[in-house]
């Protein structure tokens, strides 16, 4: 039986009615600490000018993978002038791993780095709160585009160049809000969380799918405006009935954009995923391994120069 608040949440999700839930902004920020600081985060640091690109990295108990990701980002960002126009937000859930080397590398990928660490473990049940804080950072910094990455993806040096090319190729769609960088042969052709038969985009290196998951995706400023810079809270009952259920963040974003913004998926994939076991949702990964290394190799001829374990 569904809790009444779950029903309200579902109706709000499908209607994109984020304002019906109160946003406890100060309480959310206080669950995080800026690395090197002893006090809870009270406010988001301000920037003198909006960055051209914000990269948001979500990480948990993968210091080596995060370190590899920082090196990959440094190569992808490239020149010093591009680094000056790039900001990096790293959100590390509470754990035991030593991230000191990854933190030391972060400034090589972006001129502005905000590294936040959760003061208590959030896991998948409160993962939506991580995205809420990221949205608050985006609201404050107003980046032109924002790239969300999980710590277990790998990519080649030209990932940003290729993503930007697809973004331009889909510029004729005024509703385009998201480019999902992950894809595989076994993606649902009729949609995930929504019923929509995907459409190939001629000469666009992508397909129109209207759903997004969280391995890696790029959005514009209008994406955040459409969502009101708000995530809807997800009731814990979601996992009491089905413990293996995912975080619900990808589903929420997909349903809230339905009919309001379009979502494209890079094809062939721009990020490689599957070399790392899931730490937050092991049961679901057994049903769907989200492993697209074969597709990536088929398209690029090799794996990207990141971690290559379990290949």
C-alpha positions as semicolon CSV with decimal commas, in nm:
position;residue;x (nm);y (nm);z (nm)
1;X;0,000;0,000;0,000
2;X;0,131;0,342;-0,091
3;X;0,180;0,613;0,168
4;X;-0,026;0,927;0,086
5;X;0,293;1,135;0,060
6;X;0,420;0,893;-0,204
7;X;0,108;0,954;-0,410
8;X;0,154;1,329;-0,372
9;X;0,518;1,293;-0,471
10;X;0,427;1,094;-0,784
11;X;0,167;1,349;-0,891
12;X;0,414;1,632;-0,825
13;X;0,683;1,450;-1,023
14;X;0,467;1,397;-1,327
15;X;0,336;1,752;-1,304
16;X;0,680;1,902;-1,228
17;X;0,531;2,074;-0,923
18;X;0,843;2,120;-0,716
19;X;0,713;2,425;-0,530
20;X;0,458;2,222;-0,331
21;X;0,743;2,085;-0,119
22;X;0,932;2,317;0,112
23;X;1,304;2,338;0,041
24;X;1,506;2,329;0,362
25;X;1,809;2,482;0,193
26;X;2,013;2,559;0,504
27;X;1,956;2,211;0,647
28;X;2,061;2,046;0,320
29;X;2,380;2,250;0,295
30;X;2,463;2,178;0,660
31;X;2,487;1,806;0,577
32;X;2,800;1,885;0,379
33;X;3,141;2,022;0,464
34;X;3,380;2,194;0,227
35;X;3,704;2,000;0,232
36;X;3,950;2,159;0,473
37;X;3,675;2,328;0,674
38;X;3,560;2,215;1,016
39;X;3,216;2,371;1,011
40;X;2,910;2,259;0,814
41;X;2,857;2,433;0,483
42;X;2,661;2,750;0,550
43;X;2,649;2,900;0,201
44;X;2,774;2,829;-0,148
45;X;3,086;3,029;-0,235
46;X;3,018;3,298;-0,494
47;X;3,204;3,342;-0,822
48;X;3,300;3,665;-0,995
49;X;3,164;3,541;-1,329
50;X;2,961;3,240;-1,447
51;X;3,175;2,953;-1,576
52;X;3,129;2,834;-1,930
53;X;3,104;2,477;-1,803
54;X;3,041;2,321;-1,464
55;X;3,146;1,960;-1,412
56;X;2,974;1,780;-1,122
57;X;3,135;1,456;-1,003
58;X;2,949;1,222;-0,767
59;X;3,178;0,983;-0,581
60;X;3,162;0,726;-0,302
61;X;3,437;0,490;-0,181
62;X;3,625;0,495;-0,512
63;X;3,931;0,714;-0,449
64;X;4,136;0,546;-0,724
65;X;3,857;0,575;-0,979
66;X;3,803;0,939;-0,879
67;X;4,175;1,006;-0,919
68;X;4,164;0,851;-1,267
69;X;3,860;1,063;-1,348
70;X;4,044;1,380;-1,250
71;X;4,327;1,288;-1,488
72;X;4,080;1,219;-1,767
73;X;3,907;1,551;-1,704
74;X;4,239;1,736;-1,716
75;X;4,310;1,591;-2,061
76;X;3,953;1,652;-2,181
77;X;3,947;2,016;-2,069
78;X;4,284;2,071;-2,233
79;X;4,418;2,421;-2,276
80;X;4,467;2,668;-1,994
81;X;4,206;2,907;-2,135
82;X;3,946;2,626;-2,131
83;X;4,045;2,538;-1,775
84;X;3,987;2,902;-1,678
85;X;3,630;2,877;-1,805
86;X;3,561;2,549;-1,623
87;X;3,435;2,496;-1,268
88;X;3,437;2,163;-1,085
89;X;3,205;2,047;-0,808
90;X;3,294;1,717;-0,640
91;X;3,036;1,564;-0,406
92;X;3,175;1,279;-0,198
93;X;2,938;1,072;0,012
94;X;3,071;0,983;0,358
95;X;3,308;0,686;0,364
96;X;3,651;0,562;0,465
97;X;3,851;0,603;0,142
98;X;4,154;0,831;0,119
99;X;4,080;1,093;-0,148
100;X;4,385;1,312;-0,087
101;X;4,547;1,229;-0,424
102;X;4,223;1,285;-0,613
103;X;4,176;1,622;-0,441
104;X;4,532;1,722;-0,532
105;X;4,454;1,657;-0,899
106;X;4,120;1,839;-0,908
107;X;4,266;2,186;-0,965
108;X;4,438;2,063;-1,281
109;X;4,097;2,016;-1,445
110;X;3,930;2,344;-1,349
111;X;4,021;2,689;-1,225
112;X;3,740;2,679;-0,966
113;X;3,701;2,371;-0,747
114;X;3,443;2,315;-0,475
115;X;3,496;1,980;-0,302
116;X;3,212;1,886;-0,067
117;X;3,204;1,587;0,166
118;X;2,888;1,454;0,330
119;X;2,897;1,462;0,709
120;X;2,699;1,138;0,722
121;X;2,635;0,860;0,475
122;X;2,348;0,940;0,236
123;X;2,350;0,631;0,015
124;X;2,094;0,580;-0,257
125;X;1,798;0,656;-0,027
126;X;1,909;1,018;0,012
127;X;2,098;1,048;-0,315
128;X;1,842;1,299;-0,439
129;X;1,980;1,538;-0,175
130;X;2,321;1,534;-0,345
131;X;2,157;1,642;-0,668
132;X;1,963;1,909;-0,483
133;X;2,283;2,063;-0,348
134;X;2,436;2,044;-0,697
135;X;2,133;2,235;-0,827
136;X;2,184;2,501;-0,562
137;X;2,545;2,539;-0,677
138;X;2,424;2,569;-1,037
139;X;2,172;2,833;-0,930
140;X;2,447;3,035;-0,764
141;X;2,713;2,996;-1,034
142;X;2,485;3,002;-1,343
143;X;2,706;2,790;-1,574
144;X;2,638;2,782;-1,945
145;X;2,632;2,401;-1,944
146;X;2,668;2,144;-1,669
147;X;2,816;1,797;-1,707
148;X;2,720;1,538;-1,443
149;X;2,954;1,239;-1,406
150;X;2,968;0,941;-1,174
151;X;3,311;0,835;-1,054
152;X;3,302;0,499;-1,235
153;X;3,286;0,625;-1,593
154;X;3,580;0,648;-1,831
155;X;3,617;0,850;-2,148
156;X;3,858;0,967;-2,413
157;X;4,025;1,305;-2,435
158;X;3,776;1,431;-2,693
159;X;3,462;1,365;-2,485
160;X;3,381;1,734;-2,438
161;X;3,447;1,815;-2,801
162;X;3,220;1,534;-2,917
163;X;2,948;1,622;-2,665
164;X;2,956;1,984;-2,779
165;X;2,929;1,872;-3,143
166;X;2,615;1,669;-3,067
167;X;2,479;1,962;-2,870
168;X;2,519;2,183;-3,174
169;X;2,371;1,916;-3,403
170;X;2,053;1,916;-3,193
171;X;2,034;2,295;-3,158
172;X;1,737;2,302;-3,395
173;X;1,523;2,150;-3,119
174;X;1,427;2,440;-2,888
175;X;1,314;2,192;-2,621
176;X;1,648;2,010;-2,603
177;X;1,759;2,011;-2,240
178;X;1,973;1,697;-2,189
179;X;2,239;1,495;-2,368
180;X;2,287;1,153;-2,206
181;X;2,644;1,037;-2,273
182;X;2,595;0,667;-2,194
183;X;2,438;0,419;-2,435
184;X;2,449;0,047;-2,507
185;X;2,300;-0,216;-2,734
186;X;2,054;-0,330;-2,469
187;X;1,906;0,010;-2,387
188;X;1,529;-0,001;-2,390
189;X;1,427;0,100;-2,746
190;X;1,076;0,190;-2,625
191;X;1,191;0,401;-2,333
192;X;1,283;0,373;-1,967
193;X;1,034;0,517;-1,719
194;X;0,841;0,658;-2,017
195;X;0,696;0,498;-2,327
196;X;0,876;0,656;-2,620
197;X;1,014;0,476;-2,923
198;X;1,361;0,618;-2,971
199;X;1,444;0,794;-3,294
200;X;1,774;0,806;-3,471
201;X;1,904;1,155;-3,552
202;X;2,062;1,154;-3,901
203;X;2,423;1,276;-3,894
204;X;2,380;1,368;-3,527
205;X;2,569;1,082;-3,359
206;X;2,274;1,055;-3,123
207;X;1,916;0,941;-3,085
208;X;1,610;1,100;-2,929
209;X;1,506;0,887;-2,630
210;X;1,344;1,125;-2,377
211;X;1,489;0,939;-2,079
212;X;1,813;0,981;-1,886
213;X;2,009;0,783;-1,629
214;X;2,297;0,906;-1,419
215;X;2,630;0,769;-1,547
216;X;2,701;1,090;-1,737
217;X;2,481;1,361;-1,887
218;X;2,504;1,724;-1,997
219;X;2,237;1,991;-1,946
220;X;2,190;2,359;-2,016
221;X;2,082;2,642;-1,787
222;X;1,721;2,607;-1,901
223;X;1,720;2,252;-1,762
224;X;1,763;2,387;-1,411
225;X;1,515;2,668;-1,470
226;X;1,255;2,420;-1,593
227;X;1,299;2,219;-1,272
228;X;1,305;2,531;-1,057
229;X;1,652;2,433;-0,932
230;X;1,467;2,181;-0,718
231;X;1,466;1,807;-0,662
232;X;1,154;1,651;-0,518
233;X;1,207;1,452;-0,197
234;X;1,179;1,076;-0,244
235;X;0,995;0,884;0,029
236;X;1,192;0,600;0,200
237;X;0,900;0,363;0,140
238;X;1,033;0,330;-0,215
239;X;1,304;0,098;-0,079
240;X;1,103;-0,072;0,195
241;X;0,891;-0,246;-0,069
242;X;1,175;-0,305;-0,315
243;X;1,521;-0,277;-0,154
244;X;1,696;-0,326;-0,490
245;X;1,525;-0,022;-0,644
246;X;1,757;0,248;-0,771
247;X;1,793;0,599;-0,627
248;X;1,496;0,734;-0,822
249;X;1,689;1,041;-0,942
250;X;1,706;0,941;-1,308
251;X;1,340;0,845;-1,307
252;X;1,242;1,175;-1,147
253;X;1,436;1,384;-1,397
254;X;1,291;1,183;-1,685
255;X;0,930;1,217;-1,571
256;X;0,957;1,585;-1,486
257;X;1,097;1,664;-1,830
258;X;0,833;1,455;-2,011
259;X;0,652;1,685;-2,254
260;X;0,851;1,985;-2,127
261;X;1,204;1,916;-2,247
262;X;1,364;1,664;-2,481
263;X;1,647;1,425;-2,402
264;X;1,902;1,297;-2,652
265;X;2,138;1,003;-2,609
266;X;2,486;0,986;-2,762
267;X;2,521;0,693;-3,000
268;X;2,783;0,553;-3,010
269;X;2,847;0,616;-2,638
270;X;3,074;0,896;-2,520
271;X;3,140;0,740;-2,179
272;X;3,247;0,385;-2,097
273;X;3,093;0,213;-1,796
274;X;3,110;-0,132;-1,641
275;X;3,462;-0,183;-1,508
276;X;3,360;-0,105;-1,148
277;X;3,106;-0,299;-0,936
278;X;2,812;-0,107;-0,798
279;X;2,855;0,003;-0,437
280;X;2,507;0,148;-0,380
281;X;2,282;-0,085;-0,575
282;X;2,442;-0,426;-0,616
283;X;2,114;-0,616;-0,657
284;X;1,992;-0,401;-0,945
285;X;2,331;-0,424;-1,119
286;X;2,294;-0,801;-1,124
287;X;1,976;-0,760;-1,328
288;X;2,120;-0,490;-1,555
289;X;2,499;-0,470;-1,557
290;X;2,509;-0,132;-1,737
291;X;2,826;-0,250;-1,907
292;X;2,883;-0,083;-2,245
293;X;3,254;-0,152;-2,284
294;X;3,195;-0,370;-2,591
295;X;2,998;-0,093;-2,762
296;X;3,262;0,163;-2,672
297;X;3,543;-0,051;-2,811
298;X;3,345;-0,125;-3,126
299;X;3,299;0,248;-3,188
300;X;3,643;0,374;-3,082
301;X;3,864;0,069;-3,136
302;X;3,989;0,067;-2,776
303;X;3,898;0,141;-2,417
304;X;3,963;0,492;-2,285
305;X;4,284;0,551;-2,087
306;X;4,124;0,516;-1,744
307;X;4,074;0,222;-1,511
308;X;4,039;-0,105;-1,700
309;X;3,975;-0,359;-1,430
310;X;3,751;-0,660;-1,487
311;X;3,781;-0,629;-1,866
